[in-house]
């Protein structure tokens, strides 16, 4: 039975993987449910006509304009459920309040660790800090976890505390975690009824068949250049490889942009086996993936899932990943890739050496196993069936 659903999302200043997932979810659900959208955009607070600083703070806690837009969308579409993704900063907790007053069930998709983590990552000063899951936000505030500002982080933390104490989160009838790891951490924290937390890994629109792949001998990092992605670990591992292998060191290509770009540029000037491609897309990205030896995911935070593994498997490429968060569920050690200890450059170096010493047929089979895992575990049909099961739990008994 189809249910009209309103998808709610506050776009980030810089689009990333979550935005692609939001689009994919909308497209899949549109095949079985009347889907509608109510989107907000962080960029609207950067324009000339944006509210002043005080006005933005007030709206962060309760944005009446956003609530009005949300309710107008509900009235216009007849939606019987709301699917929330990120709603900050423009959407605001007012949306939960409106849903609660209307007795409209909300399904909250958790792409990161909000509304418990100020920065969303539970990552502070180079380390995982799970305090936010237990209502302790001081470390994230002190580190300026939101927008690199202690003051803004303090305001954001106060807003999240206000939301959690308001009772408005009672409008959320189902929480969707995108990995068992994520669900387990939330259950352990004890702030959500375990019966309302469900695991639903992302689906993937796999290519009908893997493209004809080559192995040009290089390793590829694909993602944002931010500390939690393990950029420093990656660079240290390649320096260690150079010290051991000399001119036989394989090439590392880093594709992406972010605040650590200057560090990458600095290190590549000292290590000729490191290259930076910048942000890539389209045919350039396709060819770069098609020819790499393996993809690298050395994340040092609790990666909720790690879609980069999906992307690698689509091209039948193995993945060398940190045993961090959901990555340990998508990368099967010694089957579809190798797992190393998070934050350990030497452990990553050893995995690269292992991959280098594997005969070509075994490397190819490793990638082929990844492709088979992708087709088996991420089908849109199975995802939609599981979503409908979760949706059914939000209906009045």
ABEGO torsion letter per residue (X at the ends): XBBBBBBBBBBBABBBAAAAAAAAAAAAAAAABBBBBBBBBAAAAABAABBBAAAAAAAAABBAAAAAAAAAAAAAAGBABBBBBBAOAAAEAAAAAAAAAAGBBBBBBBABAOAABAAGAGBBGGBBBAAAAAGBAAAAAAAGABGGBAAAAAAAAAAAAAAAAAGAAAABABBBBABAAAAAAAAAAGABBAAABBBBBBBBBBBABBBBBBBAGBBBBBEBBBAAAGAAAAAAAAAAAAAAAEAABBBBBBBEBEAAAAAAAAAAAABAABBBAEBBBEAAAAAAAAABABBBBABABBBAAGAAAAAAAAAGBBBBBBBBEAAAAABBBGAAEBBBBBGBAAAAAAAAAAAAABBAAAAAAAAAAAAAAAAAAABAAAAAAAAAAAAAAABBX
